[in-house]
Amino acid sequence: MNGAVGRLGTVTEDVVDELTWRGLLALSTDEQALRGALAEGPVTYYCGFDPTAPSLHFGNLLQLLTVRRLQDAGHRPLVLVGGSTGLIGDPKPEAERALNTKETVAEWVERIRVQVSRYVAFEGDNAARVVNNLDWTAPLSAIDFLRDVGKHFRVNRMMAKEAVSARLESQEGISYTEFSYQLLQGLDFLELYRRYGCILQTGGSDQWGNLTSGVDLIHRVEGVSVHALATPLLTKADGTKYGKTESGAIWLDPDMTSPYAFYQHWLNVEDSQVPVLLRALSFRSRDEIEQIEQETAQRPAARVGQRVLAEELTTMVHGPDETARVVAASRALFGQGALEELDERTLSAALSETSLARVPMGNDGPSYVDLFVAAALVPSRSAARRAIAEGGAYVNNARIDPSTDPDATVREDELLHGRWVVVRRGKRTVGGVEIVR
């Protein structure tokens, strides 16, 4: 994994302290017992990911990085991709999930298996293993499931789970299918305990009810105590979830969220959130992170912490080459690099994050005034003319000479990759125009 440096195979005793310092320990079943088990180690643990979409998202990334931290501390990870639980879906607090076809879920299982494999190591004494819960649920009959698993769950406790209780109080209610989800997740923990000696499950704090269902089931069936550990939900200063934009989730698949958009999301986080995000997501040392926190506080305009965060996360998810391209694009859009050197895919993604417009080429091509109005950099054609006359208008980072006729048309040789124009007013107001033929 890019950015993660660990001591694979060597158990370290301070991993709970490390998780606590990084703000990653929100809940645990018995912290002292967990400390003891991890110190004696190595411990086999698991984290599950359901294929309810064709890609994982930022919330899943936090879990994957926590899995890697435990592996770097010498413990053995099982990464579960839910081929069976993905057919049902964890209950959402607000509404029933749409069920996907078995063929769709099987396709998503494979895609997510490839994604999760990038964040764990498959060599050494504590090599990771990817497992699929369809392997043990598919052969299980409904009668056997009810007799061997269902009898150990109490409906009153199941109804008290946060997501379930929220749905019960809603107008829509909850189906028996989604109500039964926690039985399946409990079975996963039991099965992994039996097959691999797994004694710890990790996940987000919003999954706490599902995590403890497995702990309870193993205690009832096997008579042993196992552990659950939950990380907090990362939220912005206004309390909304991180990894969400106006257009939806921040996906890890580059075709669903471009590397440029991913990079820009972290580059633009609030100063107050930099310490929280660096500690939770970065693999830099405490000393390095504390130094970055100080620099960010002392020189907020430089956005030191945001740049570190954006570059490290983009490298983790998309690799160093893609990161170099998006950094170059980010600089070039604001006149600090050569736009001509950007590949078309990166340029297109970068312009999609601006006020991008599509303008027909027509017989003579659009005028400079047309470009600035179309990209919404000015409120009117007269304002576009004033910006050009005052020397504050740029096309592809080249300042338009104030003496230039603002109604002159863009030249063919000014089009980037034969169809793109970057327009800028002043230093920071940037837009893009795609010339359509």
N, C-alpha and C positions, 0 to 999 in steps of 0.2 A: 504494500500500500504506500502510495506517495505521501511523504510527510510524517509517517509514524515510525518511531525508532524505539524498539523494545529489546528486552533481554529474554528471548524465547527460551523456554525450558528451565529457567531459574525462578523459583518462587520468591517473591519479595513480600515482606511483612507489612508494608506501609500502604497497600493499595486502598484500603478503606479510608485512611487519612488523606490520601491523594484524591480520591473521589469526593470526599467531603470538602477539601480545599477548593476543588473545581466546581463546587455547587451541584454535584451530580447525585448526591444521596438524599433523596426526598423522603423515602419510606423504606423500612426493612422489617422483616418479621421478628428478628431478634438480633440487634446489632452486635452485641458482645459474642453471641454464639457464632454469628457470621464471621466476625474478626478471627475467632479461634479456628474455624474451619479453613478460612483462606490462608492463615498463617501456617497451619499444618500442611496444607495443599500437597500436590496440585488438586484443585477442585474442578470437576466437570460441570459446566453450566450451559444454559441455552437461552436464546432469544428468538422469538418467532416473528415472521413477516408474512402477512396474508396477501395473495395476489388478487386484490380487489381493483387493481388498475394495471396497465401495462408497464408501469415503472414505480419505483420507490420515490419518496419525496423527502424534503428536508427533515421532517420529524423522524423518519426512519434513519436518516444519517446520524442523528444524535445517538440512537441506539446502537448502530453499527460501530461508531467510534468508542462507545462505552464497552462494547464487546471486545474491541481491539485492546483497550487499556487493560482489561482483565487478562487477556492473552499475553500482553507484554509483561505482565506481572507473574507469568508462569503458569496460568491456569488454562484448561482445555475447553475450547468453545465448540458448541453444537449450534449451527445456524439453521433454524427450521424454516422452510418455505411451506406454507400451508396449502397443500393441494386439496385437502378436504375442507378445512375451515374457510378457505377462500371461496368455496362453493356456497357458503352460507353468509359469511361476513359478520364481523363483530357489531353488535347493536349500536347504532348512533343515537344520541340523545333525542334528536329531533324527528327522525323519520325512518321508515323501513328502507332497507337497501334493495336495489333492483338486482335480481339474481342473474348472473352471467351463465352462459352455456358451459358445459363441461369442456368443450373444445377450446373455448376462449380462455378459461381458467388454466387449462393445461399449457397453452401457449404462454400465458403470463408467468406461470411457474418457472418455465425455462428461462424466460427473460430475466426474472428476478433472481433466479439461481446464479446467473452470470454476474448480475450486479453485486450481490452480496459477497461473491467470491473475491472481489477486488479489495475487500477491507480486512480480511483475515489471512493468516499465513497457514499454508498446508504442509509445512515441513517442521522437523524438530520433534522433541518428545511431547510437546503439547500442540501438535498439529490440529487444525480445525477440521470439522466434518460438516457437510451440508446434508440435511435430512429432510424428508417429505412426509408429513403425517398421513398422506393418502396410503402409504405403505402399510400402516396398521389399522386404519379405519375401513378401507375398502373391503377386506375379508370379513369384517365384523357384521353379524346380522343385527337387525333392530332388536330382536328379543335378547340376544346376548348383551347388547349395549345397555338395555334397560335393566337387565338383571345384574350385570357385573359392574356397571358404572352408575347408572341412574339411581340405584337404591341407596347410594352413599351420599346423595345430595338432598338437602332439605329445602322445600319450596319457599318457606318463609325467609330463609337466608338468601336464596337466589333472588327473591323479589326485592331484597334490600340493597342489592348492588346498584350503584349510582345510575348507570345508563338504563338499567331495567326500570328502576323506580321512576325515572324521568319520563320514560315512554308510557308507563302505566298511567301516569297522571295526564298524559296528552290525549287529544281527541282520537288520534289514530290507534293508540294502544301498541301492542307488540305481538308479533306472531309467535307461535310455538317454536318455529324454526330458529329465530334469532334468540328467543328465550333460552334455548338449549345450547347456545354457543359455548357458554362457560363449562358445560359438561365435556365438550370436545377438547377445550384447552386444558382442563384438568386431566383428561385422559392422556394428552400429549406429555405432560410432566411425568405422570405415572409410567408411561411407556418408556420414556427416555431414562428414567431412574432404573427401570428393570433392565434395559438393554445396555446402557453405558455407565450406570452409576451416577447419573446426573443429580446433583443435590441443590442446584441454585438456578432460578429463573430470573432474568432481568427484563425490564420493560418500562414504559412510561407510567407516570403516576395515575393517568386516566385509565390505565389497565389494571389498577390494583385489585379490583374485585376478581378479575380473571386470573391474576397471578396467584392470589391466595386460594382460589378454588383447587388448584393443583396441589398446593401445600396441604390443604385439608384432606384431599382425596388420598394422598400418599400416607398421611398419618392414620387414616381410617383403615386402609387396605393393608399397608405394610408395617404399621406400627412404629414408624421412624419419623424423625423431625427433619425437614428440609427447609430451604430458605428461599425468600423472594426479596428482590431489591428493585426499587423503582426510582427512576430519575424524574426530576421536575419537568413540567411543561415550560419551555422557554417562551416568554412573552415580551412584547414591546413595552415601552414606557406607558402606553395607553391601555395596556392589559390585553391587547389582541395577540394572537399567536404569531410567532416568527415563522418564516417560510411561506407566508401568504402574501399575495399581491392582489391588486384589483382584478387581475385576470385569473386568479386561482392559486393553486399550489406551486411551490418551487420544486420542480421535478429533477431527478438525477439523470434522466435520459436527455441527451443533448438535442434530440429532435422534438422534445416536449417543452423544455426550457433551454434556450440556447446558452452556451458557455458565456457569451457576452452578458446576457440578461442575468445569469447566475452571479457573475462577478459584480455587476453593477448593484445588485440587491444588497450585497454585503458591504460594498464600498459606501453605500448611502445610509447605513444604520446610524441611529442617534449616538452621540458621544457617551451618554449615560449608560448605554448598553454594551459598550466595547469591553469593559472588564468582565461582565457576565459571559459574553459570547466567546471571548478569548480563552477564558478558563475552561469553559465547557467543551470547546471545539478544537482548540489548538493543541498540538503535541509539543510545543515549546516548553522549556523548563519554567519553574516558578520565577526564577530570577529574571529570565528574559521577559516573561509576561508582565511582571511588576514594573520592569523598566519601560516597556511599551505603554503601560497604563499611565505612568508618570509623564512620558512624552506627549501622550494624547491630551492629558489634562493641561499641560503647560503650553502646548501649541495646537489648540483644537483646529485651527484653520488648515494645518498640514495634514490632518486626518491620518496620522501615522498608524493608529490601531486599526482603522478601517481598511487601510491598504494591506497591512499584514494579514488581517482576517480574510479579505477577499482573495488575495493571492494564494494563501495556504489552502483554503477550502476549494478554490477552483482547481488547484493542482491535485488535491486529493481526489476530486470527483472526475475531472476531465483530463488530467495529465499536464506535464510541464509545457509541452509544445503548444497545446491549445491555450494555456494560460498566457504564454508569451504573445500569442496572436491577439487575445482580447485586451491585454495591457497595451499593446501597440495601437490597437484600434481606439481604445479609450483616450489615449494621448493624442492620436492623430485627429480625432474629431474636433479637438479644441486647439488645433494649430501647433501641436507639439510633436508632430511626426508627419511622415509622408503618406498621404491617403492612397497614393498610387501603389504603395507596397503591400496594401492589405488585400488578401484573397477575397473573392466575391462573396463567399459564404459568411465570412466574418463581417465584412462591410454591410451586407444585407441585414444580419442580426443586429449590428450596432445601430443602424438607421431605424430598425423596427422599434427601438427603445426611445426614439425621438418623435417629433411631430411629422411623421412620414406621410407624404402625399404622392398620388399618381397623376401625372400630367401627360396628355397626348402630345406626341412629337409634332403633329400637324405638317404643313408644307414647309414652314421656315423654322420650326422649333419654337419653344416658349421663350419669352423675354425674361430678363433678369427680374423685372418687376413681377412677372407671373410666378417665378420660382419662390420669391419671398412671401407673396400673398398665399400661394398654395400651401407652403410649409407652415403657415400661421405664425410666422416670425414678426409680422406687422399686421395692424388691423385694417389697412387699406392700401390701395395702389399709391396714393399720395404719400403715405408714410414710408412705403418702400422707396420711392424716389428721394425722400428726404434722407433716409439712411444711407443711400448710395452717395448723394451729394455731400453728406457730412463725413464720408470716408470710413463709415462703420459697417460696411457690408462686404461679405467675403463669399466667394464661390470656390469650393475645393481648397480652402485655406489661402487662396490668393485674394488680396484686397482689390475690390473693384475701384479702379481709378475714378475719383469724383467727376472727372471731365467726361467719363464714358456716358453715352446715351443710355439711360435706364431701360429704354424700350428695345435696345439691341437684343438679338436672340442668342441663346446659348449655342456655342459652336460644337460640332460633332467631336472634335478632339478634346473637349472639356468633359465629356461623359466618362465616368469611371466604369470600366468593364462594359462600355458601350451603352449604359442605361442609367447610371446613378449620378446624382449631383448632391454635394453636401453644401448647404448654405448656412451662413452664420452671421448673426448681428451682434457686434461687440465681441467680448471675450467668451461669454458663457451661453448665449442663446443659439442653440443649434437645431437644425431641422434637415430632413432628407427629402429628396424628390426622385421618384422613379419615372423615367421617361418611357412612355408606352408607345409602341409603334403600331 
